[in-house]
């Protein structure tokens, strides 16, 4: 693996999941793999789970991890080619990235969309410029359009639950029943990017081992490049029927980019809505707005696996880093 910015960088999803779960069972089995190597974690926006889980994963592999909050501690970076730097930006990525590549063996980058111009955000300029100029492998800690470490974690968690839950693996006819996985839009108090939803859709479709349904209000369609292969419906009740996993996430509009058209509280997932599912496990990437996206009774109830999901972020990061480090 040269870089890790989307599912397209993964040759075999199930093999990567198996590696992650092996690390969960034995975190320090490759503690010499990263000995004498450094990993740089660069943040252009805040993080809790992504930052800490990646630091823990790197330490488990024997690496030194250094965190730098570019948005608060560094110079304002310019990413445009040919820019006349007479404004607020102080340093060009063409000058900064090669130096960082000399400091670190792996660079991890977290960016965030401005939600002002879809063309700009979906060009993935920031992370692509780091890849172009730093000269070392790059891991995305979230970009303008995707969050691959979160999505790998999500597949790990689904697989882990399936392996432990025989009711979800009951036989139908000649084969094992495919789990029904539902991604449902939820209300939120502000406009959020499509990153997690795009990425989850991309990974579940590439994994190909679930019946995948996306449900959202009208006008909240995601980019087809990520959702092709999923069943899409505006009827949440229809989508939730017989679901085995329900992933709750808000996102803003894609076509009229970055807007909030709908904030109907009836889209919040509640215990009543779970009654029609197949005792579905409930997922969310966190942080979550309680009693806006998800009710307390769901988040604190027996069907919630959000803590298990968040804890698995370590093993996703460790599996990816080890793939990049391995000889």
C-alpha positions in Angstrom: 0.0 0.0 0.0 1.5 3.3 -1.1 -1.1 5.8 0.2 -4.4 5.4 2.0 -6.9 8.0 0.9 -9.9 5.8 -0.3 -11.1 2.3 -0.6 -9.3 2.2 -4.0 -6.0 1.9 -2.2 -7.0 -1.4 -0.6 -6.4 -4.6 -2.5 -8.5 -6.8 -0.3 -10.9 -5.3 2.3 -11.5 -8.6 4.2 -7.8 -9.2 4.5 -7.3 -5.7 5.9 -10.2 -6.3 8.3 -8.7 -9.6 9.5 -5.3 -7.8 10.1 -7.1 -5.2 12.2 -8.9 -7.8 14.3 -5.6 -9.7 14.8 -4.1 -6.5 16.2 -7.1 -6.1 18.5 -6.4 -9.6 19.8 -2.6 -8.9 20.1 -1.8 -5.2 19.9 2.0 -5.4 20.2 2.7 -8.4 18.0 4.5 -6.1 15.5 6.0 -3.6 18.0 9.3 -3.6 16.1 7.8 -2.9 12.7 8.0 0.8 13.1 11.0 1.0 15.4 13.2 4.0 14.4 10.5 5.5 12.2 8.3 8.7 12.7 4.8 9.4 11.7 3.5 13.0 11.4 -0.1 13.8 12.1 -1.1 17.1 10.5 -4.5 18.6 11.4 -6.1 21.5 9.6 -9.3 21.0 11.7 -10.0 19.5 15.2 -10.1 15.9 16.0 -10.5 13.6 19.0 -10.8 9.9 18.0 -8.9 10.2 14.8 -5.9 11.9 16.4 -5.7 9.7 19.5 -6.4 6.4 17.9 -3.8 7.0 15.2 -1.2 7.9 17.9 -2.0 4.8 19.9 -1.8 2.6 16.7 1.6 4.1 15.8 2.9 3.5 19.3 1.7 -0.1 19.2 3.9 -0.5 16.1 6.9 1.1 17.8 6.7 4.4 15.9 7.2 7.9 17.2 4.1 10.0 16.5 4.3 13.8 16.3 1.1 15.9 16.1 1.0 19.3 14.5 -2.2 21.5 14.5 -1.5 23.4 11.3 -4.7 25.5 11.7 -3.5 26.8 15.1 0.3 26.4 15.3 1.6 26.7 11.8 1.8 29.2 8.9 -1.3 29.6 6.7 -0.6 27.3 3.7 -1.2 28.1 0.1 -2.2 25.1 -2.1 -3.0 26.6 -5.5 -0.4 26.2 -8.2 0.9 29.5 -9.6 -0.6 31.5 -6.7 0.5 35.1 -6.2 1.0 35.0 -2.5 0.0 38.6 -1.6 -2.8 37.6 0.7 -3.1 35.8 4.0 -1.2 32.6 3.1 2.5 32.6 4.2 4.0 29.3 2.9 3.3 27.3 -0.2 2.7 23.5 0.0 5.5 23.1 -2.6 7.9 24.4 0.0 6.4 22.9 3.2 5.5 19.4 2.0 9.0 18.3 0.9 10.5 19.4 4.2 7.9 17.4 6.1 8.7 14.4 3.9 12.3 14.7 5.2 11.1 14.7 8.8 8.7 11.8 8.6 8.4 8.3 7.2 4.6 8.6 6.9 2.4 11.8 6.8 -1.2 11.7 8.0 -3.4 14.6 6.9 -6.7 15.8 8.1 -8.5 18.5 6.1 -12.1 19.7 6.1 -14.3 21.1 3.3 -15.3 24.7 3.3 -18.8 23.8 2.1 -18.8 26.9 -0.1 -17.8 25.6 -3.5 -18.4 21.9 -4.4 -15.9 21.9 -7.3 -13.1 23.2 -5.0 -13.9 20.7 -2.2 -14.4 17.7 -4.5 -11.1 18.4 -6.2 -9.4 17.2 -3.0 -6.7 19.8 -3.7 -5.2 19.8 -0.2 -4.5 16.1 0.3 -3.5 15.6 -3.4 -0.9 18.4 -3.1 0.6 16.8 0.0 0.8 13.5 -2.0 2.3 15.3 -4.9 5.1 17.1 -3.0 5.9 15.3 0.3 7.7 12.3 -1.2 6.5 9.8 1.5 3.3 7.8 1.9 0.2 9.8 2.9 -2.7 8.5 5.1 -6.0 10.5 5.0 -7.3 11.3 8.5 -10.3 12.7 6.7 -10.5 14.8 3.6 -13.0 17.1 1.9 -15.0 14.2 0.5 -13.9 11.0 2.3 -13.0 9.5 5.7 -11.4 6.2 4.9 -10.1 5.3 8.3 -13.6 5.7 9.7 -15.1 3.6 7.0 -12.5 0.8 7.4 -13.4 0.9 11.1 -17.1 0.6 10.2 -16.5 -2.5 8.2 -14.3 -4.0 10.9 -17.1 -3.4 13.4 -19.8 -4.9 11.2 -17.6 -8.0 10.6 -16.9 -8.3 14.3 -20.5 -8.2 15.2 -21.4 -10.7 12.5 -18.8 -13.1 13.7 -20.1 -12.9 17.2 -23.8 -12.9 16.5 -25.2 -16.2 15.1 -28.7 -14.8 14.6 -27.3 -12.5 11.9 -25.7 -15.4 10.1 -28.7 -17.7 10.0 -29.0 -19.7 6.8 -31.6 -18.9 4.1 -31.8 -21.4 1.4 -28.4 -22.5 0.3 -26.3 -19.6 1.6 -25.7 -17.4 4.6 -28.1 -14.4 4.8 -26.5 -11.2 3.7 -26.8 -8.5 6.4 -29.0 -5.5 5.6 -27.0 -2.3 6.2 -28.9 1.0 6.3 -27.3 4.5 6.1 -29.9 7.0 7.4 -29.7 10.7 7.3 -30.4 12.5 10.6 -31.2 16.1 11.5 -28.4 18.4 12.7 -28.1 22.0 13.9 -25.6 23.0 11.2 -24.5 22.0 7.7 -22.1 19.1 7.8 -20.0 17.7 4.9 -20.8 14.5 3.0 -17.4 12.9 3.9 -18.5 10.1 6.3 -21.6 9.3 4.3 -19.7 9.3 0.9 -17.0 7.1 2.4 -19.3 4.6 4.1 -21.2 4.2 0.9 -18.0 3.7 -1.1 -16.7 1.1 1.3 -19.9 -0.9 1.7 -20.4 -1.0 -2.0 -16.8 -2.1 -2.6 -17.0 -4.7 0.2 -20.0 -6.2 -1.6 -21.2 -8.5 1.3 -24.3 -6.6 2.4 -27.7 -5.5 1.1 -27.1 -1.7 1.3 -29.8 0.9 1.6 -29.4 4.7 1.9 -32.4 6.7 3.1 -32.6 10.5 3.3 -35.1 13.3 2.6 -35.5 14.6 -0.9 -32.7 16.9 -2.1 -30.1 15.2 0.1 -28.7 12.9 -2.6 -25.0 12.0 -2.4 -22.6 11.9 -5.3 -23.4 8.9 -7.5 -19.7 8.0 -7.8 -20.0 6.9 -4.1 -23.5 5.5 -3.9 -23.7 3.4 -7.1 -24.7 -0.1 -6.0 -26.9 1.0 -3.1 -30.7 1.1 -3.0 -31.8 4.7 -2.3 -35.2 5.7 -0.8 -36.8 8.7 0.8 -38.9 6.5 3.0 -37.0 5.9 6.2 -39.5 3.4 7.6 -39.3 1.3 4.5 -35.5 1.4 4.7 -35.3 0.4 8.3 -37.5 -2.7 8.0 -35.5 -5.8 8.8 -32.2 -3.9 9.0 -29.3 -5.5 10.8 -27.2 -2.4 11.0 -28.3 1.2 11.0 -25.7 3.9 10.5 -26.9 7.3 11.5 -25.3 10.4 10.0 -26.2 13.9 9.0 -24.9 15.5 5.8 -25.7 18.8 3.9 -27.0 19.0 0.4 -24.8 18.0 -2.5 -26.4 19.6 -5.6 -27.2 23.0 -4.0 -24.0 22.6 -2.2 -23.6 22.8 1.6 -27.1 23.8 2.5 -29.7 22.7 5.0 -33.1 22.3 3.4 -34.6 19.9 5.9 -34.3 19.5 9.7 -37.4 17.4 10.4 -37.0 15.9 13.9 -39.0 12.9 12.7 -35.8 11.7 11.0 -34.1 11.2 14.4 -33.6 7.5 15.2 -35.7 6.3 18.2 -36.5 3.1 19.9 -39.9 3.0 18.2 -38.2 3.1 14.8 -35.8 0.3 15.8 -38.8 -2.0 16.5 -39.2 -2.7 12.8 -35.6 -3.8 12.3 -33.9 -7.1 12.9 -32.8 -6.0 16.3 -30.4 -3.7 14.4 -27.1 -2.6 15.8 -26.9 1.2 15.7 -23.7 3.0 14.5 -22.5 6.6 14.5 -19.0 8.0 13.8 -19.1 10.4 16.8 -19.3 13.2 17.9 -23.1 12.9 18.0 -25.8 15.5 18.9 -27.9 13.7 21.5 -31.6 13.9 21.0 -31.1 15.6 17.6 -29.5 12.8 15.5 -30.1 10.0 18.0 -32.2 9.7 21.1 -30.6 9.0 24.5 -32.6 5.8 24.7 -30.9 4.5 21.5 -27.4 5.7 22.3 -27.5 4.3 25.8 -29.4 1.2 24.9 -28.3 -2.4 24.2 -28.4 -1.9 20.4 -25.8 0.9 20.3 -22.3 -0.2 19.2 -21.0 3.4 18.9 -18.4 2.8 21.6 -17.2 -0.5 20.2 -17.0 1.3 16.8 -15.0 4.2 18.1 -12.6 1.9 20.0 -12.0 0.0 16.7 -10.5 3.1 15.2 -7.1 2.1 16.8 -7.1 -1.3 15.0 -8.1 0.3 11.6 -5.2 2.7 11.9 -2.8 0.1 13.0 -3.7 -2.2 10.1 -3.2 0.6 7.6 0.1 1.9 9.0 1.5 -1.7 9.1 0.5 -2.2 5.5 2.5 0.9 4.5 5.5 -0.1 6.7 5.8 -3.7 5.8 8.8 -4.7 3.7 
